[in-house]
Amino acid sequence: MKRMLHSAILALLALLAMVSSGLGAAKTDKVVNLYIWSEYIPEEIIAAFTKETGIKVNISTYDSNEAMYAKVKLVGKGYDLVVPSSDYVGLMRRENLLLPIDVKKIPNFGLIAPQFTNQSFDPGNGFSIPYMWGSTSLAINTQVVPADTVQKTADLWKPELKGKLLLPNDPREVMGIGLKVLGYSINEKDPEHLRQAFEKLKTLMPQVRVFDSDSPKQALLSGEVAAGLVWNGEAYIANGENKAIRYIYPPEGFSLWLDSFCMPKGAEHVEAAYRFIDYVLQAKVSAAISESMGYSSPNAKVFDFLPAAMKNNVIVNPPVQDAARGEFLDSLDEKTLKIYEDYWVKLKTK
């Protein structure tokens, strides 16, 4: 009898442990830790998601793919979702830093336009879900310098822009300036062509007042800089506050990019991460994000919910003839990426 009672007690304790464990799992799954670019998702969207699901979103931000990559690689844990650009999706996938993604757990994945899925950096979207896309091109404050001062990328070297130029804190985008001016691809791998671009960019450094990827629109709005290489969303917001700030698609070409949700290998709240991704991919939600941030959404249904002014805005949606000169950033092999990074360090320390 004692033995039976003892066994019953053990069974009860085991059951309680299972219930307790289940409650703990449910509790921990009520949070998702998002590591994302600065000013890249509206607070209202986060609040609405939490209200609907009960899942709290903890946000940490970064100002460059390099910073995000280095932290994820070094720390390993702490983040459930990151938002790298296409080239870094490819890099992190190759280095086994990401968890596989099951698109069957994301019903709204089917809303993403085909041209943004199954890309070379992540065939079959096994590790990434498109979030936002856009361009990186030239903005000019026409209250600081005449509008015709900057009409093409080569104009950034003009003497009247000395000490008045803003560049992003991003080696791929900055190296892309030198490459495009020389007529090369923004995804150039030839070491000699990269050296030439570096030499060209060395002569641009006296023009640079600030490197900023946190909120570059502020320097344009304040008049601290006259021109800059900025993301179209930043230019869209700046133009909304001051029509004197114009966005230009230069004849030499410019970069296009696609940012995606990925789950780092150390993600601890995977199911909550899936729910967050699926929530953001709703057409109305994607439209609200696009309208607030000024970037383009890969969601094929988003135009059904955007105001006409947004649909027709050339900063957000470049005309076909301009878009044709754009080139999507692609992933690079480690050896080539190291060349970019070495030149980047040299440029910033000159």
C-alpha positions in Angstrom: 0.0 0.0 0.0 2.8 2.4 0.9 4.5 1.4 -2.3 1.4 2.1 -4.3 1.0 5.5 -2.5 4.6 6.3 -3.1 4.1 5.5 -6.8 1.0 7.6 -6.9 2.8 10.6 -5.3 5.6 10.2 -7.8 3.1 10.1 -10.7 1.4 13.2 -9.3 4.7 15.1 -9.0 5.6 14.1 -12.5 2.2 15.4 -13.8 2.7 18.7 -11.9 6.1 19.0 -13.3 4.7 18.5 -16.8 2.0 21.1 -16.2 4.5 23.5 -14.8 6.8 23.0 -17.7 3.9 23.5 -20.1 2.9 26.7 -18.4 6.5 27.9 -18.5 6.7 27.2 -22.2 3.4 29.1 -22.8 4.7 32.0 -20.7 8.0 32.3 -22.5 6.3 32.0 -25.9 4.4 35.2 -25.1 7.5 37.2 -26.1 9.5 37.7 -29.3 12.9 39.5 -29.3 13.3 41.5 -32.5 16.7 42.8 -33.7 15.9 45.3 -36.5 17.2 48.4 -38.3 16.6 51.7 -36.5 13.3 53.4 -37.3 12.1 50.4 -39.4 8.8 49.3 -37.9 6.0 51.6 -36.5 5.3 51.5 -32.8 1.6 51.3 -33.6 2.1 48.0 -35.4 4.0 46.5 -32.5 1.2 47.7 -30.1 -1.5 46.3 -32.3 0.2 42.9 -32.6 0.6 42.7 -28.8 -3.0 43.6 -28.3 -4.2 40.9 -30.7 -1.9 38.1 -29.6 -0.8 38.9 -26.1 2.8 38.5 -27.3 5.2 41.2 -26.2 7.8 42.4 -28.7 11.2 43.5 -27.3 13.0 45.6 -29.9 16.8 46.1 -30.2 18.2 48.1 -33.1 21.3 48.3 -35.3 22.5 50.7 -37.9 24.3 48.3 -40.3 24.3 44.8 -41.5 27.8 44.4 -40.2 26.8 45.3 -36.7 23.9 42.9 -36.7 26.0 40.1 -38.2 28.8 40.5 -35.8 26.5 40.5 -32.7 24.5 37.5 -33.8 27.7 35.6 -34.6 29.4 36.6 -31.3 26.5 36.3 -28.9 24.5 33.5 -30.5 21.4 33.9 -28.3 19.0 36.7 -27.3 17.2 37.3 -30.6 14.3 35.5 -32.2 14.1 37.6 -35.4 16.7 39.7 -37.3 16.2 41.6 -40.5 19.3 41.4 -42.7 19.6 42.6 -46.3 19.8 40.1 -49.1 23.6 39.9 -49.2 23.7 39.1 -45.5 20.9 36.6 -45.7 23.2 34.7 -48.1 26.2 35.1 -45.9 24.4 34.0 -42.6 22.8 31.1 -44.4 26.2 29.8 -45.6 27.7 30.2 -42.2 24.9 28.2 -40.6 23.8 31.1 -38.4 20.1 30.8 -39.2 17.3 28.4 -38.4 15.3 26.9 -41.3 11.9 28.5 -41.9 8.8 26.5 -42.6 6.7 28.7 -44.9 3.7 26.4 -44.2 3.6 28.0 -40.7 3.2 31.5 -42.4 -0.2 31.5 -44.3 0.3 35.0 -45.5 3.6 34.1 -47.2 1.4 33.5 -50.3 0.8 37.2 -50.5 4.4 38.0 -51.4 4.9 38.8 -55.1 6.8 36.1 -57.0 9.7 38.5 -58.0 10.7 38.7 -54.3 10.7 35.0 -53.5 13.1 32.2 -54.4 16.0 34.5 -54.8 19.6 33.3 -55.4 20.7 34.3 -51.9 18.0 32.0 -50.4 16.5 29.5 -52.9 13.0 28.4 -51.9 13.0 30.9 -49.0 14.3 28.2 -46.7 15.8 30.8 -44.3 14.2 34.2 -45.1 10.8 35.9 -45.5 10.8 39.3 -47.4 9.8 42.3 -45.3 10.6 45.5 -47.2 12.5 46.6 -50.3 13.7 49.8 -51.8 16.5 51.8 -53.2 19.6 53.6 -52.0 20.2 56.7 -54.1 20.9 60.4 -54.0 19.1 63.1 -52.0 19.8 66.8 -52.2 18.6 69.7 -50.1 18.0 72.5 -52.7 17.8 75.1 -49.9 21.5 74.5 -49.3 22.8 74.2 -52.8 21.2 74.7 -56.2 19.1 71.8 -57.6 21.4 71.3 -60.6 24.4 70.7 -58.3 23.7 67.0 -58.1 22.3 65.3 -61.1 24.5 62.2 -61.3 26.7 60.3 -58.9 29.9 61.8 -60.3 28.6 65.2 -59.1 29.3 64.2 -55.5 33.0 65.1 -56.2 32.1 68.7 -57.0 34.1 71.2 -54.8 30.9 73.0 -53.6 30.0 69.8 -51.7 33.2 69.7 -49.7 32.3 68.9 -46.1 28.6 68.8 -47.0 28.1 65.2 -48.0 26.4 62.4 -46.0 27.1 58.7 -46.6 25.6 55.6 -45.0 27.6 53.6 -42.5 27.6 50.7 -45.0 30.6 49.4 -47.0 28.6 47.8 -49.8 26.6 51.0 -50.5 29.7 53.3 -50.3 31.8 51.0 -52.4 28.9 50.9 -54.8 29.3 54.7 -55.5 32.9 54.2 -56.7 32.0 51.1 -58.6 29.0 52.7 -60.4 31.0 55.8 -61.3 33.6 53.6 -62.9 30.9 51.6 -64.8 31.1 48.4 -62.8 28.5 46.3 -61.1 27.5 47.1 -57.5 28.1 43.4 -56.9 31.6 43.5 -58.4 34.1 40.7 -57.4 37.1 41.5 -59.5 39.9 42.6 -57.0 41.3 45.1 -59.5 38.0 46.8 -60.1 37.5 47.0 -56.3 40.9 48.6 -55.9 40.0 51.1 -58.6 36.8 51.9 -56.7 38.7 52.3 -53.5 41.2 54.7 -55.1 38.3 56.8 -56.5 36.5 56.9 -53.2 39.6 58.1 -51.4 39.2 61.4 -53.3 35.6 61.6 -52.1 36.4 61.5 -48.4 37.1 65.2 -48.0 33.5 65.8 -49.1 32.1 63.7 -46.3 30.7 65.4 -43.2 29.0 62.4 -41.6 28.4 58.6 -41.9 24.9 57.9 -40.7 22.6 54.9 -41.1 20.5 55.6 -38.0 18.5 58.6 -39.2 20.3 60.3 -42.1 17.3 62.4 -42.9 18.0 64.5 -39.9 21.2 65.9 -41.3 19.4 66.7 -44.6 16.5 68.4 -42.9 18.7 70.5 -40.6 20.9 71.6 -43.5 24.0 70.1 -41.9 24.6 68.4 -45.2 23.7 69.4 -48.7 23.4 66.0 -50.3 23.7 62.4 -49.4 23.4 58.8 -50.3 20.3 57.6 -48.5 17.6 55.0 -48.4 14.4 56.0 -50.2 12.3 55.7 -47.0 14.4 58.3 -45.3 14.2 60.6 -48.4 10.4 60.0 -48.5 10.0 61.2 -44.9 12.4 64.1 -45.4 10.6 65.2 -48.5 7.3 65.0 -46.6 8.7 67.5 -44.1 10.5 69.7 -46.6 9.7 69.7 -50.3 13.2 71.2 -51.0 14.7 67.8 -50.4 14.7 65.9 -53.7 15.5 62.2 -54.5 17.4 61.4 -57.7 18.0 58.2 -59.6 21.4 58.8 -61.2 22.2 57.8 -64.8 25.2 55.6 -63.5 22.7 53.4 -61.7 21.9 52.7 -58.1 21.4 49.9 -55.6 18.2 48.1 -54.8 17.8 46.0 -51.7 15.5 43.5 -50.1 15.4 43.1 -46.3 14.0 39.9 -44.8 12.9 38.3 -41.5 15.3 35.6 -40.4 15.5 33.5 -37.3 19.0 33.2 -35.7 20.2 29.8 -34.7 19.8 30.8 -31.0 16.1 31.8 -31.3 14.2 30.7 -28.2 10.6 31.8 -29.1 10.2 30.4 -32.6 6.4 30.0 -32.5 6.0 33.6 -31.4 8.3 34.7 -34.2 6.2 32.8 -36.8 3.1 34.6 -35.5 4.8 38.0 -35.7 6.0 37.4 -39.3 2.5 36.2 -40.4 0.9 39.2 -38.7 3.2 41.7 -40.5 2.5 40.0 -43.9 -1.2 40.8 -43.7 -1.9 43.2 -46.6 -3.4 45.9 -44.4 -0.5 45.7 -42.0 2.1 45.7 -44.7 0.4 48.7 -46.3 0.4 50.6 -42.9 4.1 49.9 -42.5 5.0 51.0 -46.0 3.0 54.2 -45.7 4.6 55.0 -42.3 8.2 54.1 -43.3 8.2 55.2 -46.9 9.6 51.9 -48.2 8.1 49.5 -50.8 6.4 46.3 -49.6 7.0 43.0 -51.4 3.3 42.2 -50.6 1.4 41.8 -53.9 -1.9 43.0 -52.3 -0.4 46.1 -50.5 -1.5 48.5 -53.3 -5.1 47.8 -52.5 -4.7 49.6 -49.2 -2.3 52.4 -50.1 -3.5 56.0 -50.7 -3.0 57.3 -54.3 -0.4 59.7 -53.2 1.8 56.9 -51.9 1.2 54.7 -55.0 2.3 57.5 -57.3 5.2 58.7 -55.3 8.4 58.2 -57.3 10.6 58.1 -54.2 8.7 55.0 -53.0 7.9 53.5 -56.4 10.5 54.5 -59.1 9.3 54.9 -62.7 10.0 51.9 -64.9 12.7 53.7 -66.8 14.5 54.6 -63.6 14.0 51.2 -61.9 15.7 49.6 -64.9 19.0 51.2 -63.9 18.7 49.8 -60.4 20.7 46.7 -59.4 19.8 44.4 -56.4 22.6 43.8 -53.9 23.5 40.2 -54.0 25.5 38.1 -51.5 29.3 37.9 -51.9 31.7 35.1 -51.0 33.7 35.5 -47.9 37.0 36.3 -49.7 35.4 39.2 -51.7 33.5 40.5 -48.7 36.8 40.7 -46.8 38.2 42.9 -49.6 35.2 45.3 -49.3 35.5 45.4 -45.5 39.3 46.1 -45.6 38.8 49.0 -48.0 35.9 50.3 -45.9 38.2 50.4 -42.8 40.8 52.3 -44.8 38.3 54.8 -46.1 36.9 55.6 -42.7 40.3 55.9 -41.0 41.9 58.2 -43.6 
